[in-house]
């Protein structure tokens, strides 16, 4: 009779555990479905999808760090709840349980393991940062970025990139025109940043990267390799004055063939909108638009 009761209790416990596991799995699936996220988005843990090789490296670092944190959290939570269930006070307990002090093996474990976790995270962080900041000796494309209140000028370096007047090919924005920075995919692109007045910050959210632009002799630079065509809004991310929020531009990534055709059109004297139209692209920015300078306007620039 005792053995039968014991078997019944064990079966009941197993059934409860199975139900708890099924409910937990169902909760995770429901959270993903109801949030409208794809599996890829769900396992990105809130990190957005970038359009460069550098962004993918940062994405991998974020996902790996989050998974490591979750593993440590599950182990810690499991030990906490196990101790609560296993060693909770029972009605038959009269005396305190044996008190353990100065357990050297345990102290070594909870000292060494966190150190190893930190060392591994530091290693992967340092390698990812080195990769993101790496600049090759001979990038395929070099663009000079000149920031000024409150717009941008993009100049394509290279002896071959000159217009009929002998000047370097340039795209510059004004109050009525959003500058479009045209770049090729699958090629290394070096940005060199200058400011004509105050501190600005070159930021394209889709690159998952931004870098400040300083006046004077300070020249910041960084390199990316874009792997996806499309139109992406760019912004100034440093408060620089009255119209800071409208200091936008657009990054237009195209195929290498389209990019070469765009430069050829610019070399023949076409404007940026004309050159874009000649390669089958929208001549003007599609992700943002010029701000209305009228003091009575009640509109915001996206």
C-alpha positions as CSV (number, residue, x, y, z in Angstrom):
1,X,0.0,0.0,0.0
2,X,2.9,2.3,0.9
3,X,4.7,1.5,-2.3
4,X,1.5,2.1,-4.4
5,X,1.0,5.5,-2.7
6,X,4.7,6.4,-3.4
7,X,4.3,5.5,-7.1
8,X,1.1,7.6,-7.3
9,X,2.9,10.6,-5.8
10,X,5.9,10.2,-8.2
11,X,3.5,10.0,-11.2
12,X,1.6,13.1,-10.0
13,X,4.9,15.0,-9.7
14,X,6.0,14.0,-13.2
15,X,2.6,15.0,-14.6
16,X,2.8,18.4,-12.9
17,X,6.4,18.9,-14.2
18,X,5.3,18.0,-17.7
19,X,2.4,20.4,-17.6
20,X,4.6,23.2,-16.2
21,X,7.1,22.6,-19.0
22,X,4.4,22.6,-21.7
23,X,2.9,25.8,-20.3
24,X,6.3,27.5,-20.3
25,X,6.9,26.4,-23.9
26,X,3.4,27.5,-24.9
27,X,4.0,30.9,-23.2
28,X,7.2,31.5,-25.2
29,X,5.6,30.6,-28.5
30,X,2.6,32.8,-27.7
31,X,4.8,35.7,-26.8
32,X,6.6,35.4,-30.2
33,X,3.4,35.1,-32.2
34,X,1.4,37.8,-30.4
35,X,4.3,40.3,-30.6
36,X,4.3,39.9,-34.4
37,X,8.0,39.0,-34.5
38,X,9.6,36.6,-36.9
39,X,11.8,33.8,-35.4
40,X,14.9,35.7,-36.6
41,X,13.7,38.9,-34.9
42,X,12.7,37.1,-31.7
43,X,16.1,35.6,-31.3
44,X,17.8,39.0,-32.0
45,X,16.7,40.0,-28.5
46,X,15.7,43.5,-29.6
47,X,18.8,44.2,-31.7
48,X,17.9,45.7,-35.1
49,X,19.0,44.2,-38.4
50,X,21.8,46.2,-40.0
51,X,22.9,46.4,-43.6
52,X,26.6,46.0,-43.3
53,X,29.1,43.3,-42.4
54,X,30.1,45.4,-39.4
55,X,26.5,45.5,-38.2
56,X,26.3,41.7,-38.4
57,X,29.3,41.3,-36.3
58,X,27.8,43.6,-33.6
59,X,24.6,41.6,-33.9
60,X,26.4,38.4,-33.3
61,X,28.1,39.9,-30.2
62,X,24.8,41.1,-28.8
63,X,23.0,37.7,-29.4
64,X,25.9,35.7,-27.9
65,X,26.1,38.0,-24.8
66,X,22.4,37.8,-24.3
67,X,22.3,34.0,-24.6
68,X,25.2,33.8,-22.1
69,X,23.4,36.0,-19.7
70,X,20.2,33.9,-20.0
71,X,22.2,30.7,-19.3
72,X,23.8,32.2,-16.2
73,X,20.4,33.6,-15.1
74,X,18.6,30.2,-15.6
75,X,21.3,28.4,-13.6
76,X,21.1,31.0,-10.8
77,X,17.3,31.0,-10.7
78,X,17.3,27.2,-10.8
79,X,19.7,27.0,-7.8
80,X,17.7,29.6,-5.9
81,X,14.4,27.8,-6.4
82,X,15.9,24.4,-5.8
83,X,17.3,25.6,-2.4
84,X,13.9,27.1,-1.6
85,X,12.1,23.9,-2.3
86,X,14.7,21.4,-1.0
87,X,15.6,23.2,2.2
88,X,12.4,25.0,3.2
89,X,11.4,24.6,6.8
90,X,9.1,21.7,7.5
91,X,6.7,21.2,10.4
92,X,8.9,18.5,11.8
93,X,12.0,20.7,11.8
94,X,12.9,21.8,15.4
95,X,16.6,22.6,15.1
96,X,18.5,24.7,12.6
97,X,20.0,22.7,9.8
98,X,23.8,22.3,9.8
99,X,25.5,25.7,9.0
100,X,28.3,25.5,6.4
101,X,31.1,28.1,6.5
102,X,34.3,28.7,4.7
103,X,33.7,26.1,1.9
104,X,36.8,26.6,-0.1
105,X,35.8,24.6,-3.2
106,X,32.5,26.5,-3.5
107,X,34.2,29.9,-3.0
108,X,36.7,29.0,-5.7
109,X,33.9,28.1,-8.1
110,X,31.9,31.3,-7.7
111,X,35.2,33.3,-8.0
112,X,36.7,31.6,-11.0
113,X,33.6,31.1,-13.1
114,X,32.5,34.8,-13.1
115,X,36.1,35.8,-14.0
116,X,36.1,33.3,-16.9
117,X,32.7,34.7,-18.1
118,X,34.0,38.3,-18.0
119,X,37.2,37.2,-19.8
120,X,35.3,35.5,-22.6
121,X,32.9,38.5,-23.0
122,X,35.9,40.9,-23.1
123,X,37.6,38.8,-25.8
124,X,34.6,38.8,-28.1
125,X,33.9,42.5,-27.4
126,X,37.5,43.5,-28.2
127,X,37.6,41.4,-31.4
128,X,34.2,42.8,-32.6
129,X,35.3,46.4,-31.8
130,X,38.6,45.8,-33.7
131,X,36.6,44.5,-36.7
132,X,34.2,47.4,-36.7
133,X,37.0,50.0,-36.5
134,X,39.3,48.3,-39.0
135,X,40.3,50.4,-42.0
136,X,41.8,48.7,-45.0
137,X,44.8,50.1,-46.9
138,X,43.0,50.5,-50.2
139,X,39.2,50.9,-49.8
140,X,37.1,50.7,-53.0
141,X,35.3,54.0,-52.4
142,X,36.3,57.0,-50.3
143,X,33.8,59.7,-49.5
144,X,34.6,63.0,-47.8
145,X,31.8,64.2,-45.5
146,X,31.6,67.9,-44.8
147,X,29.0,68.8,-42.2
148,X,27.7,72.4,-41.7
149,X,24.7,74.2,-40.2
150,X,22.4,72.5,-41.1
151,X,23.2,70.2,-44.0
152,X,25.7,67.9,-45.6
153,X,28.2,67.9,-48.5
154,X,29.5,64.5,-49.9
155,X,32.6,64.5,-52.1
156,X,33.7,61.3,-54.0
157,X,37.5,61.1,-53.9
158,X,39.6,59.8,-56.8
159,X,41.4,61.3,-59.7
160,X,38.7,59.9,-62.1
161,X,35.8,61.4,-60.1
162,X,35.9,65.0,-61.6
163,X,33.1,66.8,-63.4
164,X,33.6,68.9,-66.6
165,X,34.7,71.9,-64.6
166,X,37.6,69.9,-63.1
167,X,36.1,69.8,-59.6
168,X,35.6,66.6,-57.6
169,X,32.1,65.1,-57.9
170,X,30.0,66.4,-55.1
171,X,26.5,66.3,-53.7
172,X,25.5,69.1,-51.4
173,X,22.2,69.8,-49.6
174,X,20.3,73.0,-49.0
175,X,17.0,74.1,-47.4
176,X,15.1,72.8,-50.4
177,X,17.1,69.6,-51.3
178,X,17.9,66.5,-49.2
179,X,21.4,65.4,-50.3
180,X,21.4,61.7,-51.5
181,X,24.7,59.8,-50.8
182,X,24.9,57.1,-53.4
183,X,27.1,54.1,-52.5
184,X,27.7,50.6,-54.0
185,X,27.0,47.3,-52.3
186,X,29.7,44.7,-51.5
187,X,32.5,47.1,-51.7
188,X,34.6,48.7,-48.9
189,X,33.6,52.3,-48.3
190,X,35.8,54.7,-46.3
191,X,34.2,57.9,-44.8
192,X,36.3,60.9,-43.9
193,X,34.5,63.4,-41.7
194,X,35.0,67.2,-41.4
195,X,32.9,70.0,-39.9
196,X,32.9,73.6,-41.1
197,X,31.5,75.0,-37.9
198,X,30.4,73.1,-34.8
199,X,30.4,69.4,-33.7
200,X,28.0,67.3,-35.7
201,X,27.5,63.5,-35.8
202,X,27.1,61.4,-38.9
203,X,24.5,58.7,-38.2
204,X,22.7,56.3,-40.5
205,X,20.5,54.1,-38.2
206,X,20.6,51.2,-40.7
207,X,24.4,51.1,-40.3
208,X,24.0,50.6,-36.5
209,X,26.9,53.1,-36.2
210,X,27.5,56.8,-35.8
211,X,30.6,58.9,-35.4
212,X,31.0,62.5,-34.4
213,X,32.2,65.1,-36.9
214,X,34.6,67.7,-35.4
215,X,35.6,71.1,-36.7
216,X,39.3,72.1,-37.1
217,X,42.0,69.6,-37.9
218,X,40.3,66.6,-36.3
219,X,39.4,64.1,-39.0
220,X,37.3,61.1,-37.9
221,X,37.0,58.2,-40.3
222,X,35.4,54.7,-40.4
223,X,34.8,52.0,-43.0
224,X,31.8,49.8,-43.9
225,X,30.8,47.3,-46.4
226,X,27.1,47.5,-47.3
227,X,25.4,44.3,-48.4
228,X,21.9,45.4,-49.1
229,X,20.4,47.8,-51.7
230,X,17.8,50.4,-50.6
231,X,17.2,53.9,-49.3
232,X,18.1,54.7,-45.7
233,X,17.6,57.9,-43.8
234,X,20.6,59.6,-42.3
235,X,20.7,62.2,-39.5
236,X,22.9,64.4,-37.4
237,X,23.0,62.9,-33.9
238,X,24.7,65.8,-32.1
239,X,22.7,68.9,-31.0
240,X,24.1,71.6,-33.3
241,X,21.7,74.4,-33.2
242,X,18.3,75.6,-34.3
243,X,17.6,73.3,-37.2
244,X,19.5,70.3,-35.8
245,X,16.4,68.0,-36.0
246,X,16.1,68.8,-39.8
247,X,19.7,68.1,-40.7
248,X,18.9,64.9,-42.6
249,X,20.2,63.1,-45.7
250,X,19.6,59.8,-47.4
251,X,22.0,57.0,-48.1
252,X,21.1,55.2,-51.3
253,X,22.9,51.8,-51.8
254,X,22.9,50.5,-55.3
255,X,24.6,47.7,-57.2
256,X,28.2,48.3,-58.3
257,X,27.1,48.6,-61.9
258,X,24.5,51.2,-61.1
259,X,27.1,53.1,-58.9
260,X,29.6,53.2,-61.8
261,X,26.9,54.5,-64.1
262,X,25.9,57.1,-61.6
263,X,29.5,58.4,-61.3
264,X,29.8,58.4,-65.2
265,X,26.7,60.6,-65.3
266,X,28.1,62.9,-62.7
267,X,31.4,63.1,-64.7
268,X,29.4,64.3,-67.7
269,X,27.9,67.1,-65.8
270,X,24.6,65.8,-64.6
271,X,23.1,66.8,-61.3
272,X,22.6,64.2,-58.6
273,X,18.9,63.9,-59.3
274,X,19.5,63.6,-63.0
275,X,22.2,61.0,-62.4
276,X,20.0,59.0,-60.1
277,X,17.2,59.0,-62.7
278,X,19.5,57.9,-65.4
279,X,20.2,54.6,-63.4
280,X,16.5,54.0,-62.7
281,X,16.5,55.3,-59.2
282,X,14.2,57.9,-57.6
283,X,15.8,61.3,-58.2
284,X,15.0,62.6,-54.8
285,X,15.1,61.3,-51.2
286,X,12.3,59.0,-50.3
287,X,12.9,58.4,-46.6
288,X,12.9,62.1,-45.6
289,X,12.0,65.5,-47.1
290,X,13.2,69.1,-46.8
291,X,11.9,71.1,-43.8
292,X,9.5,73.9,-44.1
293,X,11.3,77.1,-43.0
294,X,8.1,79.1,-42.6
295,X,7.7,80.1,-38.9
296,X,4.0,79.4,-39.1
297,X,4.4,75.8,-40.4
298,X,3.2,73.1,-38.1
299,X,4.9,70.1,-39.6
300,X,7.8,67.8,-38.6
301,X,10.5,66.2,-40.7
302,X,10.5,62.4,-40.6
